[in-house]
Amino acid sequence: MASIKQIAYNRKSSLDLGWLPAWFNACNFDDILISNIIKFQTEHNITADGFCGPSTYRRIYTDRMSRLRQLEPTSTSHMSSIVYNGEFFPIKWDKVVHWFDYNGLILNKNTYTSYEGEKKRPIKMFVNHWDVCLNSHACVQILNKKRVSVQFCIDNDGTIYQLMDMQNIAWHAGNRAVNHNSVGVEISNAYYTKYQKSYVLMGYDERPIKTGVVVHGKKLDPFLGFYPEQINALTALWEAVHKCTDVLFNIPQAHNEVSSLVKSCDFSGFINHYHITKRKIDCAGLDNEQILKNAKGLS
C-alpha cells in the first residue's frame, strides 16, 4: 500500500517538475503509480523508492524525448499538436511539422539552452518576429550560422515548423530575461518590396504592401506584409500556446513602441520584438488586436 508520504511527495513533485502519472502508465497518484515508478527506477538503476524526484524525472523525460514518435497521441495526428516539456498539446491547424519528423527543420545544439530534464519551464510571453528570409528553410540556415534560435517558424504557405521542445530556452529576443520567460516565432517574410518578384517566381501570390506604418515614432518605408495563411497559422499558434503555457490572452498597451513591462518581464501575453528593444521593428504592421480576438474565438 502506498504511503501518504509517497502520494503527497509525488503530487508536489508533479506540480514542481511538470510530469504526469501517465508518464509512468498510471492514471492517478495511487498504488499503481508508486509501483510503476519503482519498476522504472529498478530498470534504470535508480534507487527504487517510489518517489519521482529530480533524478527519476530527468531520466524519464530523456526517455520520452527519445521516443516522441511512439508517444504521439493515437486519437489525433501529430500534425495537429505542439510539444511542451515532452507533452503533446493540440493545435487547431493542420500543417505542423516537428523537428523529429522526416521533413522537420533542425537547429544546432549550440544555438539554444537545453532545459531538458529540468523543472518545467514557466512561459509567460510569446514573441513575434519576421525572418527577413524568403522561406523558413533559409531562416533556419541563418539561425544556425548566427548561433541564435527560436521555437517556431511559419513558412509562406502557413506551415508551422516547431524547431524544439518549448521546454528549451531559445536565444531569440536579445534579452536574457525575456528569453528565459518566453517562446518565439519567426514568420517568413523578406520584408523589402524588391523581393515581391521573387515570391511570384516561387509560385506564390504577391504579398500585401504595408504603408504608413509607424514604429518607435518613425514612419517606415513601404514593406511586404504577411500572407493570409501565415496570419491564420499564427492565430492558431497563439491559441494553442495560450492553452498549454502561462501566456495570457493579452497584448501590450504600448502598441508601436518598447514596453517597460515587457522588458522587466512584468507582463504576460503576446508581443512583437519591437516591444523589447528600439533596435527592432518586427513585426510592424501586424494587427495584434485582431489576431488576439480571432485566437480567443478558437478557444
C-alpha positions in Angstrom: 0.0 0.0 0.0 1.4 3.4 -1.0 2.1 5.6 2.0 0.5 9.0 2.5 4.1 10.4 2.3 4.7 8.9 -1.1 1.5 10.1 -2.6 1.9 13.6 -1.2 5.5 13.8 -2.4 4.6 12.7 -5.9 1.7 15.1 -6.1 4.0 18.0 -5.2 6.8 16.7 -7.5 4.4 16.6 -10.4 3.4 20.2 -9.9 7.0 21.3 -9.3 8.7 19.4 -12.1 5.9 19.2 -14.7 5.4 15.4 -15.1 2.1 13.4 -15.1 1.2 9.9 -13.8 0.6 9.0 -17.4 4.4 9.2 -17.9 4.5 6.0 -15.8 1.5 4.4 -17.4 -0.7 5.4 -14.4 -3.9 7.4 -14.1 -3.8 8.7 -10.6 -1.5 9.3 -7.6 -2.0 5.9 -6.1 -0.5 2.4 -5.5 -0.3 1.7 -9.3 1.8 4.9 -9.8 4.1 4.0 -6.9 4.6 0.5 -8.3 5.3 1.7 -11.8 7.8 4.3 -10.6 9.6 1.6 -8.6 9.6 -0.6 -11.7 11.0 2.3 -13.8 13.7 3.1 -11.2 14.7 -0.5 -11.0 15.1 -0.8 -14.7 17.2 2.3 -14.9 19.4 1.6 -11.8 17.9 4.4 -9.8 17.2 3.9 -6.1 13.8 2.2 -6.1 11.8 4.2 -3.6 8.7 5.1 -5.5 9.4 8.8 -5.2 9.7 10.7 -8.5 12.4 13.1 -7.6 14.7 15.2 -9.9 16.9 12.2 -10.9 13.9 10.0 -11.9 12.2 12.9 -13.7 15.3 13.7 -15.7 15.6 10.1 -16.8 12.0 9.5 -17.8 11.9 12.9 -19.6 15.0 11.9 -21.6 13.4 8.6 -22.5 10.2 10.3 -23.6 12.1 12.7 -25.8 13.9 9.8 -27.5 10.5 8.2 -28.2 8.4 11.1 -29.2 7.0 9.4 -32.3 5.8 6.5 -30.3 4.4 8.8 -27.6 2.2 10.7 -30.0 -1.5 10.5 -29.0 -3.3 7.9 -31.1 -6.5 9.9 -31.2 -5.0 12.8 -33.2 -2.2 13.1 -35.7 1.0 14.7 -34.6 0.4 17.1 -37.5 -2.1 18.9 -35.2 0.0 19.3 -32.0 2.9 21.2 -30.5 5.3 19.9 -27.9 5.9 21.4 -24.4 8.0 19.6 -21.8 7.7 16.3 -23.6 3.9 16.5 -23.8 1.8 16.9 -27.0 -0.9 19.7 -27.0 -3.5 20.1 -29.7 -3.4 23.0 -32.1 -6.3 23.9 -34.5 -4.1 23.9 -37.6 -3.4 21.0 -39.9 0.1 22.0 -41.2 2.5 21.4 -38.3 6.0 19.8 -38.7 8.2 18.9 -35.7 11.9 18.8 -35.6 11.8 14.9 -35.2 9.7 14.5 -38.4 11.4 13.3 -41.5 10.9 16.7 -43.1 11.5 18.7 -40.0 13.8 21.7 -39.6 16.6 21.2 -37.1 18.6 23.7 -35.1 22.2 23.1 -34.0 22.7 22.3 -30.3 24.9 25.4 -29.8 22.1 27.8 -30.7 19.9 27.4 -27.6 19.9 26.4 -23.9 18.7 22.9 -23.3 16.4 22.7 -20.3 15.5 19.0 -20.9 15.0 17.1 -17.7 14.9 20.3 -15.6 11.9 21.6 -13.7 9.1 22.6 -16.1 10.0 26.0 -17.5 7.3 28.7 -16.9 6.5 30.6 -20.1 4.7 33.9 -19.8 5.4 35.7 -23.2 5.1 34.8 -26.9 7.3 36.9 -29.2 6.5 37.6 -32.9 9.5 38.0 -35.3 9.9 38.2 -39.0 12.9 36.4 -40.5 13.8 38.7 -43.5 14.2 35.5 -45.5 12.4 34.0 -48.5 11.4 30.9 -46.6 11.7 29.0 -43.3 14.4 26.7 -44.6 16.6 29.7 -45.3 15.7 31.1 -41.9 16.9 28.0 -40.0 20.2 28.0 -42.0 20.8 31.6 -40.9 19.8 30.9 -37.3 22.4 28.1 -37.2 25.0 30.3 -38.7 24.4 33.1 -36.3 24.1 30.7 -33.3 20.6 32.0 -32.4 17.3 30.2 -32.2 13.6 30.3 -31.9 10.9 27.7 -31.1 8.7 28.1 -34.2 8.8 29.2 -37.8 5.8 29.9 -40.0 6.6 29.4 -43.7 5.0 31.2 -46.7 2.2 28.6 -47.1 1.3 28.7 -43.4 3.2 25.5 -42.4 4.3 25.8 -38.7 7.7 24.3 -38.0 8.4 23.5 -34.4 12.2 23.5 -34.1 12.5 22.4 -30.5 10.5 21.5 -27.4 9.2 24.7 -25.8 10.9 23.5 -22.6 14.2 24.6 -24.1 15.3 28.3 -24.0 15.7 29.8 -27.4 18.1 32.8 -28.0 15.7 34.9 -29.9 14.8 38.1 -28.0 18.3 39.7 -27.5 17.3 39.9 -23.8 18.3 37.1 -21.5 15.4 37.6 -19.1 12.9 37.6 -21.9 14.4 34.5 -23.4 14.0 32.6 -20.2 10.4 33.7 -19.9 9.2 33.3 -23.5 8.9 31.4 -26.7 9.1 32.9 -30.1 8.2 32.5 -33.8 9.9 33.6 -37.0 7.3 34.4 -39.6 8.8 34.1 -43.1 8.9 37.5 -44.8 11.7 39.0 -46.8 10.3 42.5 -45.8 11.8 44.6 -48.7 9.4 45.3 -51.6 12.2 44.4 -54.1 11.6 40.7 -53.2 8.0 40.7 -54.4 9.0 39.3 -57.8 10.9 36.5 -56.0 7.7 35.3 -54.4 5.9 35.3 -57.7 8.7 33.4 -59.3 8.4 30.8 -56.5 4.8 30.3 -57.3 3.2 32.4 -54.6 0.8 35.3 -54.9 2.0 38.8 -54.4 2.3 39.8 -50.8 0.3 42.8 -49.5 2.3 46.0 -49.2 2.2 47.8 -45.9 2.4 51.6 -46.0 2.2 54.4 -43.4 3.3 52.1 -40.5 4.9 53.9 -37.6 7.2 52.1 -35.0 9.2 53.9 -32.3 7.8 57.2 -33.6 9.3 56.7 -37.1 7.3 56.2 -40.3 8.6 53.1 -42.2 9.1 52.9 -45.9 6.6 50.6 -47.6 7.4 46.9 -46.9 6.0 43.4 -47.5 3.2 42.1 -45.3 2.2 38.6 -44.4 0.1 36.1 -46.4 -3.4 35.4 -45.0 -2.3 31.7 -44.4 0.5 32.9 -42.2 -1.8 35.1 -40.1 -4.2 32.1 -39.8 -1.4 29.9 -38.7 -0.1 32.5 -36.2 -3.7 32.8 -34.8 -3.9 29.0 -34.2 -0.4 29.0 -32.7 -1.3 31.8 -30.2 -4.4 29.9 -29.1 -2.5 26.6 -28.7 0.4 28.3 -26.7 -2.1 30.1 -24.5 -3.8 26.9 -23.6 -0.6 24.9 -22.7 1.5 27.7 -21.0 1.1 30.6 -18.7 0.9 33.1 -21.6 -2.3 35.2 -21.1 -4.6 36.4 -23.8 -3.1 39.9 -23.6 -1.1 42.4 -25.7 0.9 45.4 -24.5 -0.8 48.8 -24.2 2.3 50.3 -25.9 1.2 49.3 -29.4 4.2 50.5 -31.5 7.0 51.1 -29.1 9.0 49.5 -26.3 7.1 48.3 -23.3 8.8 48.8 -19.9 6.6 46.0 -18.5 7.8 43.6 -21.3 11.5 44.5 -20.7 11.2 43.8 -17.0 9.2 40.6 -17.6 6.3 42.0 -15.6 4.0 41.2 -18.5 2.3 38.1 -19.7 0.9 37.9 -23.2 1.7 38.2 -27.0 4.3 40.7 -28.0 6.3 41.9 -31.0 10.1 42.1 -31.0 9.9 45.9 -31.0 8.2 45.8 -27.6 11.6 44.6 -26.2 14.1 47.0 -27.9 14.2 50.1 -30.0 16.7 48.3 -32.3 14.0 46.1 -33.7 10.9 46.9 -35.8 9.4 43.5 -36.2 6.6 42.7 -36.5 5.5 46.2 -37.6 2.0 46.4 -39.1 0.9 43.1 -37.5 -2.7 43.5 -36.3 -2.2 42.0 -32.8 -5.7 43.2 -31.6 -7.4 41.3 -34.4 -5.3 38.2 -34.1 -6.0 38.2 -30.3 -9.7 38.5 -31.0 -9.6 35.6 -33.5 -7.4 33.4 -31.2 -10.0 33.9 -28.4 -12.6 32.8 -30.9 -10.8 29.5 -31.4 -10.9 28.6 -27.7 
